[in-house]
């Protein structure tokens, strides 16, 4: 007796077709799973046996062979429990219809027959949809993340018995509906209006948000560096549906997806300075997305940048440039997206008060140099905006004058981003920060006066070619915020302001 059930195998945040074949033979009782299965899948034998029995069915006393095809791809995870159990029950004649052939099955089984939530169900459903499959049976607790896809039918089940009854026509299960309201306004728990003074920092973050530029904030303790960075997502442009689905796929694979389903707010990740390189870029024995991928389409914030190890900081260079992470394994090459805005904060010296007019710095020049040398020039080159902040004055702190809200700033950012989307619609990018060197020459042109200013600055500050390109992109973003088609002198001068004090520290 033979059966063939459809499922999926997860590779990074993409999936591939998986065929679960079952053969029941009149021979010595045995239960074998073949096809490059990992330990979690091999343990399915015990889970499926108990789940079938505890659901009220007789477990076939025969030789059971399960083949996971294609056999040359490594399979990982427990989501094959449900298709294995269904394949056994269909081969044994418990499922009396051919309805199972219409569905793709995904789900982990508990010993009592309940179907448990799994990780990575959304990318698997999306991948199988691309292969032409339209009907899916998934765990009830994964229904919201799957239901955001309108052109497939999602049927959420709670137990193995419910699944069998549904396939036999003894139970009706309605298709899960998409309950996500994309028009609902997002309410953030924090707001830019809570930041006292620091207009220079607010302006820098507005420019960064409009053009997707990386930012380094330097200033003494208590100046509001971390506070401002944590409010950056509140002024970032609204995520498109495609961006939301990309982020939701990553969080689904990582097991971080909340009950709400679709992720609508841009991610903000702030790893501790003791984090390892693997936790930052991803990997491990069973590869998982790292912080750079969890921050995809959002913000990756490194507080106290020099406290991170040199190795950890250097691994950021490739994803910041390429916008993805490639993890190599013997059986597979896994790509995780990593298109994030990098924001970092740091003190100007170990004690934090170098150059502060209100406090005496207790550090020696040797200590300051050693502290700042932890950050390499290649990493600094990849950060577009370097902004210096001072401590907030007492008069500003007690001032209750209303400040601009995140909603007001976000409106300007959205307007600037729409200009960029329209400008780059033919080349498939959405912001100035993504422009390549070739595209910079195509889309960014300076007047004679503006070019002369950059020429002088290039020679005076010994800028690298990468920094020069960053300044061009920064000038273009400032012009977009000003709704100006041309890059003017003021725009170039403001862009230079965010790089001209480099020689003071680095």
N, C-alpha and C positions, 0 to 999 in steps of 0.2 A: 504494500500500500504506500502510495506516494502523494505528497502535497508540495505546493510551491507558494510561498507567501512573500509579498513585497515589503521591504523595509529600506533603511538608509544607513550609510556609514558616514561619520563625520571626520573631515580632514581640515583642521584649522577652523575657519568659520564658513567653510563651504562643505557641501555634501556630495555623495555619489550614490548611485543605485546599489542596493544590496538585495540579493535573492536568498531567501531562507528556505532551503529544501529539506524535507523530512522523508525518511524511508523507514517503514516498519516491516520487520522481517520475523518469521517464525524461527527463531534461533535462541541461543543462550541469552538471557536477559542482560542487556547492556545499554548504556546511554553515552553516546560519543558525539562530541562537537568538533568538527574539523573546519579548516579555512582560515588559518592565522588568527585565531581568537586569543585575546588577552585573558588574564586571570579572572577579571570581572565577568566576562562572557562565559568562561568555563564553569564558573560558579552558578551560572543559570540553571544547570542541571538540578541542583538542590532546590533553588527557588521555584522553578517551574513544576517540579514533582510535587512539592508541598502545596503550591497554589492550585494546581489541578485537583488534587485530592480534597483540599479544604473548600473548594468551590462546589463539591458534590459530584465529581466525575471519577470514574475508575481510571487509574493510570495504566496504560497498556503494558502488560507483562511480556514484552517482546524486545528484540534488539532494535534500538532506536539510533539512527544515524542522522545527525543534523549537519548539513553542509552550508557554509556561508560563502556565497559566490558573488564576485570573483574571489578565488582562493589566494591570489597573489597580493592582496591588499591587507595590511594590518588593520584589524578591527578592535576598537576599544570602547568601553562603556557598558552600561547595563540596560540600554534602551532596546536591546534585542530580546529581552525576556518575553515580552508580549507576542511578537511574531513567532518566536520558537514555540511558545505554548499553543498558539492558534494553529501552527503547522502540525503539531502533534495531534491536536483534537480533530483537525480536518482529515488527517490521514487515518485516524481511528474511527471515523464515521460519526463523531459526535456533532460536528457541524454538517448539516444535511443539505445545505444549498451551496451554490457557486458564488455567493455574494462576496466571500472573502477575497476573491481575485480582483474585485473592484477597488480595494483599499490598500493604502500604505499604512502599516502598523508601527507605532512607536510607543514604548512604555516599559517601565520597570515593574516587576511584580514583588509584592510582599508575600510572606509565607501564608497569609490568610486569604490570598486571592485578590487583595486590593491592588489597584494600579497606582504606582507612586510617580510623583513628578520627576522629570529628567532634565538634564542640562543640554542645551544646544538644539532644542526641538525646532525653533524658528528657522535657523539656517538649513536644517535638514528638510523642512517642509518647502522652503523656497527653492532648494536645489532640485527636489523631486518634482516640483511644479515645472521647473525649466525642462525636465525630462519628459513632460507631458502628462504627469499624474495629477488628478484633480480631487480625489477623495482621500481623506486621512482620518485614522482613528488614533487619538492622542490621549494622554492622561487628562483628567478633568481639571487638575490644577495648572495645566499649561494652556488652557483653552484661550485665555485672553491674549497672550502673545501671538498665538497662531491665527486668531480671528481677525487680526489687522490686515490679512491678505484677502482681498475681496473676491479674487477669481478662483478660489479653491473652496471645497466643502470640508469643514472641520466638524468631526463628531467626537465629543469629549465623553469619556467613560470613566467610571469609578472602580469597577471590579471586573475580573475576568468573566464571571458569570453573566454580568450585564452585556459584555461584548459578545459572548456566544449566543445569548438570547436575541440580541439585536441582529446578528448574522442569520439566525434561524427564523427571523420574522416574528418572534414571540414578544419582542419589546420594541417600542418606538423611542428612538433618540433623535431629538431635533438638532438640526445644524446649528452650531454656535454662531452668534452674530457679533459683528464688530461694534463694541460699545464706546470706542475712543472718539472723543469730540475734538477734532483738530482746531476748531474755531474758538474753543474755550481759552480764555486768557490765563496765562500762567502767573501765579502769585508766588513771589520769592520771599523767604523769611528775612532777608537782609536787603538793604537799599543804599545806593550811592549818596543819598541825602544825609545819611548818618555820618559821613566823613566830614570832619571839621577842617576848613581851610584846604591846604594841599591842592590848590587849583592846577599847578603845574603837573602833578601826578595824575589828576583826573583827566587832564587834556591828553597826556601821553597814553593812558589806558583807552581813551575814546578812539584815538588814532589807531592803536593796536587792534582794537575790536573791529574797526571799520575795514582794515586791510589784512587782518590775520597776521600781524607782526609779533615776533617774539620780544619780550621785555625783560630788562634787568633793572631792579630798583635798589639803589644804594642810599643808606641813611642810618642815623643813630637809632638805638633802641627806643621804642615807643613813638616813632614818627608816623605810624599808621601804614607801614608797608604791607604787612600781612592782612590787615583789615581791608585795605583797598583791593588786594589781589583776590580775596575771597568774595568780593562783590563784583568782580569782572564778569562772571557768567550772566549777571542780571542786565548787562548792556550789550551782550553779544547778539548778533542778528538771529532772528527766529529760525529754528531748524526747519528745513523742508522735510516732506514725508520720506524722501529717499535717504536723507541724512539720519532721520530718526530710526528708520529700519536698520541702517548700518550699525548704529550704536546699540540698538536692541539685540541684534545678532551677537555682537561681542559680549554683551552682558549675559545673554542667554547661555553661551558657551562657558562663561566663567561662573555660572551659578549665582549671579548677583542680581538677577532680574526680580523686581518686586511684583506684587500681585496685580498692579495696574496695567501690566502689559507693555504697551509702546512707551519707550523713553522719549519724552518731549522736551526735557530741559538739557542743555548742553552739559556734558560731564565736567566735573571739577575734581581732579585727583591731586592729593598732597601727600606723597609718601614721606616717611620719616627718614632722617639722614643716615640711619643705620641700614637702610634697605640694600639688598644685594643687587648685583648687576642683572641676575636672572629675573628677579622680581620686577625690575624696571623694564627690561626689554621683552620678557617672556621666555618660555622654554620649560625645562624640567623633564623628568622621566616621561610623564604624560604631558606634552606641550600644552601650556595654557597662555592666554594673552597676558602680557605684562602691563605695567602702569602706562607706558606710552600708547598702548592700544586701548586701554580702558579710558584714556583721555581723548580718543579719536573724536574729531569734530567739536572738541571742547578745550579745556585748559589743563595743562600739567604744571603744577606749582611746586617749586623747590624752595622751601624756606631755609634760610641760613645756608646758602649755596656752598661756601667753602668748607662746611662741616661734612659734606658728602665726600666719599673717597674719590680719589683721582680716577680710578678704574670705572666707577659708576658714572661719573660725569662724562668720561670719554665715550662710553657706549651710546650716549645720546646723539653723537654727531651724525651717525648714519641715518637713523630715523628722522632726525630734523631736516636732513637734506633730501632723502628719498621718499619720505611720507609713508613708509611701510617697513616691516621687520620680516626678515627671511630666516626661518629656523630650519636647519638641516638635520634630518634623521636618516638612518640607514634605509628605511622603507618609504620615506616621503620627504618632500620639501613643502614646508608650511609657511604661508604668507599671512601676516596679520597687518591690517591697515593701521597707520599711526600718523594721521594728519592732525596734529594738535598744535595749539598755541603754547609755547613754552614761556613761562613767567617765573622769574627767580628773584629772591630778595637776599640782601646781605648787608652786614655792617661794614664800615670802611676799614676797620681794624679789629683785632681780637677783643679789645675792651669796648669798642663801638663808638668812641667819641673822637676819632681823628678828624680834625677840621671843624669840630662843633664849637661855636662861640660861647656856649653856656657851660661846658664841661672840659676839664683838662684830660687829655689823652695820656694814659699811663704806659703805653706800649713803646718799645724801642723801634727804631727804623728797621732793624733786623726782623723783629716779630711781625711788623706790618708787611714787609716784603714776603716773608715766608707764608703768611696768611693769604695774601692776594695771589701768590704764585700757584696756589692749588687750582686756579682756574686758567686753563690753557688759552692761548690766543686763538687757535682754531675754533674753540667753543664760543669765545666772545665774538668772533667774526660772524657766527650764525645767529647772533642776537641783534635784532634790528634797532631797538630803542634802548638806550642806557639813560636812565633818569635819576637825578640826585634829589633827595628830599631832605628837609630840615625838620627839626622837632617842632611840633605845633605850639604856638605861643599861647599863653594863658588867656589873653584877651579873645583870641579866636575860639578857644575851647569853651568859654562861657557865653559866647555869642549865640543867640537863639534865632538868628536870621535864617529863614528857610533857604535850603540849598536845592540845587537841581536834583530831581529824582532820576532813578534809573530808567523809568519809562520815557522821560523827556530825552535823555541821552541816547537811549536805544532807538528812538525815532530817527535821529540824525544818522546813527550808524546804519540802520536799515535803508535809509535813502541813499547813502554812499555805496552800500553793498549792491543795491539794485542797479546803480550806474555801472558798477564793475561787471555784474552778471550780464548786462546787456552788451557791454563792450567786448567781453570774451566769449560770447555765446557760440562762436564758430570754432573755438579751440577747446571747449569743454572744461574751463576752469571758472571759478566763481569769485576770486579775489586777487588783489595785487600781490599778496605774499606768495602765491603759487607761480608767479611768472618765472620762466627760465631765462637764461642769458639771451637766447635767440629771440624770445618773445618780448624781452625788454626793448631790444632794438626796433622791433616792429611796432610796439604800442606806446613807448615813452619817448617823446621828443622835447628837447629843451631849446629855449630861445638863446640868443647869443649872450645876453647878460647872465642868464641863469647858468649857462655852461661855464662861463668865466668864473663865477663864484665857486662852482664845484672844482674847477681846475686849481684854483688857489688853495682851497681847503685840502685837496688831495695831496698837494706837495707839502703843505704846512704840517699836517697831521700824519703823514706817511700811511694813508689808508691802503688797505689791500684791495684787490680787484673785487673780491666778494663784498667788502664794505661799501665800495663805490656803487655796486648794483643795489645793495640794500638801501642806500640813500636815494637812488632813483625811484625805487618802489615806494619808499616812505613819502617822497615828495608828491608822487602820483596820488597816494591816499589822502594826503592833506588837501590836495586840489579837489579831490572828489567830495570831501566833507564840505568844501567851500562851493560845491556845485560848479566848478570851473573846468572848462574843457582844456584850457592851457595851464601848464605848470608855470606859476609866476615866481618872481624873486622872493616874495614873502614865504612861499611854500618851501622853497629850497633852503632858505635861512632857518626856518623852523625845524626842518629835517636835520640840518647840521647841528642844531642845538642839542639834539639827542645823542650826538657822538663826539662833540668837541671837547668834553672834559675827560675823555679816556686817558689822556696823558697824565692826569692828576693821580690816577690810581694804578693804571696798568702799563 
